[in-house]
């Protein structure tokens, strides 16, 4: 269920973005907010996104219910009811946001998307894909590692927002500093702390080439070691390393395309970056037979080093330009999701690893 829970969080974020300007509609009672009305305008992008956004939720919920022994009809009904209820709650909540417009069409599309996902899960069961996936997961992963699988699936999303260095996730220091200054601005006893935070200027010099290369190495090595902490030792881990390398290249290239256009898709690839990726892959291949606990401990070291290095680097110089492009386009809600994942992914991974290492 970790993936289903993560997808629910994504839906809630996208449905209620920008989380600003909350107010009760003037002159409206609670009963007035419950009915949904048909929209006056139809935007093809919204129709497609509303339908497809809930399909993964329906698929994940139905698969989770089937894995826990539910019948196919019960699993599909659970996915449909949960998807429809979540969509209805989000549409009603949008009454409280002046920038959002609740819509009966959106609810129908969302519920239809959940039904589509449930039908896909039923098709996967009928064709034997669910049994194949279950057997493959049993061969590759230790039991109880659904959290690590969810983190690995979400890692490409974390790479999509502009980074100070390629694969350099976790640079949350500057947003946190600015946020704390705003929070403490009107607190008399915290004035010295607010002044100290205001004087703590962010890094303005680029990382040295060696430090940048090390950050890229740790950026690829971290998810590989995280996967090793959840996977059984052996040659199968070669596939994990190859997959991580392919995902890193694809996600970083896609991020460059979204921010600067298709003609710049590979502009981030320099000889130094390619060497760093090669070094990271070789180091990861050296750990094919590491035990899960030792791999988890090394992953903690790699993640900690990565976080330290990205906080020594200045913010992406093209960040403002990139952000403006995302916020003015159809990815206005998605950019925030990618940004949050880029900020928090390494800390979530560290939390999972600490909990895993601390367990019996």
N, C-alpha and C positions, 0 to 999 in steps of 0.2 A: 503493500500500500504506500510506501514512501513516494513513489513516482506519481500516484494518483493525488496524494496530498500536495505535492509540489505543483501539480497542474492546477489544482483548485486555487492555490495561492496566486498562480499566474493569472487565472481568470479574474479573481477578485481585484488584483492590481489593475489589469487592463480595463475592467468594467468601471472602476471608480476613480481612475486617473482623471484629473491631477490632484485629487484629495484636497481641494482648496475651495473656499467659499461656501461651506456647508450652511444651509439655512432651511427653515421650514417654509414651504410654499405659502405665501400670504392667503389667508382666508380658506385654507384647506383643512378639513378634518381627516382623521386617520382613514376613514372609509373612502374618502375621495382619492386616496393614493393607491388603493388596491386595484382598481380596474386599469388595464393597459389599453391604449388606443392605437389605431392603425396610423402609421406615419403618412405624412403628406409628400415626402420626398423619398426617392429610392436611389441609393448610391451602390453601384455594382461592387465596389471594393468592400463596403460594409456587409452586403449580402453574403459575399463569399467568405469573408473572415468570420462572420457570426455562425455560419454553417460549419466551417472547418474547425473553429476553435474548440467546440465541444466534442468533436469526434474522438480525439485522443482520450478525453475524460471517460466517455462511454466505453471505449475499448479497455482502458486500464481498470476501471471499476468492475466491468464484467469479467475480465481475466482474473482479477483478484478474488472475486466471489467463486469462480470456478475452481481456482487453486485451493480454496478453503472448503471444498466439498459441496457447494451449492449446485442445484440442478441448473440446466441451461435456461429454462424459462424464468426461474427465480433470479438468476444472475442478470439476465437481460432486463427484467423488470426493475431491479435495483438500479442499474445504470440509467435507465430511462427516467425513473422517479427522481433520483439524485440530480441528474442533469437538469431536468425541468424545474425542480425546486430551487436549485442554485441560481439558475437563470432568472427565475421569477423574483427571487430575493434581490438580485443585482439590479433588475429593471425597476423595482419599487424603490430601492435605495437611490437610484439616479434622480428621483424626484427632488432629492435634497441637494443636488449639485446643479448650479445654474448652467454649467457648460455641457451637461449631458441631457439627452432627451430619451426617456423611456419609451419603449415601442413594443406593441403586440407582435409585430413582424419579427423583431429580434428574438423574442421569447420562442416563437414558433421555429425559427431557424436554429436557435441553440438547442431546443429540445429535439429537433430533427437531427442535428449533428450528433447528439448523444445516442439517439436511436441508430444512426449510421455506424457509430463506433461499436455499439453492442452487436449489430449485425456482422460487422467485420470480425469481432471476437468469436461469434458463432461459426463463421466461415473458417476461421483458423482452427477451431476445435474440430470441425467436420473433416478438414483436410489433414489433420494430424500435426499442424504447425505448433499448437500449444504443447503437445506431448514432446515434440522435438525440442522446443525451447526449454521445457522443464528439464529434460535429460541433459541438454547442453549446459544449462546453468548448474546442475548437480555436478557435472564433470569439471567445470571451470572454477566455480566459486565455493568457498566454504559456506556452511549454513549460517544464517543470520546476518548476511552482508548486504541486505537490500538497501541500506543507507549509502554504502559505498557505490553501489550500482547507480543509485539516483544521482549522486554527486558526479559520477563520471558522465552520465547522460547530460547533465546540465553544464558541464565544463565548456563545451563549444559555445553555449549561449553567453557565458562569462567572457569569452574571447571577442565577442562581436563589437563591444563598445571600444572606442579609441583607448589605447594603452600607452604608458610612457615608454615602454620597450615592448617588442613582440612577446606575447605570452605573459606579460607582466601584470597579473591580476593582483588585487588586494590594496591598491593605492587609495585608502580611505582617509588618510590623515588630514588632507586639506579640507575636504567637505566636513569632516568632524570638527576641525578647528573653527571653521566659519560658523557651523551650527552652534557650537558651544558659546561663541562670542555673542550671537544673537540671543541665546537663552539667558546668558548672564548679564546682558546689557543693563537691565533694570533691577538688578539685585545688588543693593548697597554693599553687603558684606563680601560679595564676590568680585568687587571692582578690581582689586589687585590681580586676581586670577584672569579676569577679562583683559586687562592691560598687558599681562604677560603673554596671553594667547595672541593678542593683536600684534605684539612686537615679534612674535615667532614667525618670521616670514618663511614661506615655502622655499624649497630648493630652486635655484635659478640657473644652475650650471648642469650641463648634460653629464651623464655618467661617463667615466673613462671607458675606452673601448673594452678593456679587460673586464670591468665591472658589468658592462652591458652584456657582454658575451656570457658571463657567469649567470646573470639574471635569466637569459634565454635558456641556458642549460637547466637551471633549476625550474624554470617554467614548464619544461617538457618532462623533466625527471620526476617532478612532484606527482602528477597524475599517474605516471607509470608505477611509482612506488605505492601510491594509494591503491591501485589495482592489484599489485602484488600482495598487499596486506589483506585483500579479500579473496585472492585466487590461490589455488593449489600450486605448489612449485612444479616446474617442469617445462618442457619445450612448448607447451601451449602458450606460455607467456610471451613467446615471440610474436604471436598474433596480437596480443595486447599492446606491445611496443609499436608494432607496425601500424596498428589502428590509431594509437595516440598521435604518432607522427603525421599520419594522413589527416586526421581531424585538425591538428594544429595548423597545418599548412592551409587546409580548405577554409577553416573558420577565420584565420587571419586574412586570407585573400578576400573572403566575402566581406569582412569588415572594411577592408580598403575599398572594395567596390561600392559598398553602401555609402561610404563617406566621401570618396573622391572620384567615383566613376569607374566603369569597366576598363578604361584604358590604363588605369593605374593599379590594376589588380595585383600585380607582382612587384610593385615598387618597394615594398617592405623587404624583399629578399636581397640581401647584400652578401658578398662572400663571407664576411664575418658572421652574419646570422646563420648562414647555411653551415658553416663550420661548427658553430655552437649547437645547432640541431643534430649534426652528426655525432658530436661528442656526447650529447645527452643520450642519443639512441644507443651508442656503444656502452656507456655506463649502465643504462637500463638493462641491456642484454647480459651484462655481467652479473645481474641479480636474478637470473632465471630460477635458481635453486635456493634463494633466500627463504627462510621461514617467514610466515605471515607476520609474526610479532616483530622480528628484526626488520622486515620491510616497512612495517608501520612506524617503528622508531626512526628509521632513516627518512621516511616520508615527512615526519615531524621536523627533522633537521632541515630538509630541503625546503619545506613550506616556510619555516621561520626565516631562513636565509633569503628566500624570494621576497617575503614581505619587507624585510629590512632594506633590501636593495631597491625595490620600487619606491620606497619612501625617501630614498636618497636622490631619486631622479625627479626632474621637474615635470609638471603636467605636460601632456602632449601639446606642442606649440600650435597645432591645428585644431585643438579641442573646441574652441569657441565656434570656429567655422563649421566644424563637423556637427556640433550640437545644434546650431541654427538650421542646418540642412535637415537633420532628423526631425526637429520640432516643427518645421514648416511643411513636412510631407506627411504621407500616410502612415509613417512609422512613429507618430508622435507618442503613442502609448507604449510601443515596443521598446523605444530607446531607453525609457526609464527602467524597464525590466532588465535589459542587458546591462545597464549601468549598475543596478543593485547587485546582480550576479557577479559582475566584475569586481565590485567592492568586497563582497562578503564570501565568495566561494572559498578562498583559502582558509578563512576562519571557521567556516562550517566544516571543512575537511579536517582541520586541526581538532575541532571539537569531537568529530566522529572518531578520529584516531585515538584521542585521549580516553574517550569512553571505551573504545575497543581494547586498548592496552590495559586499562584499569579493570576490565572484567576478568572473570576467572577463565 
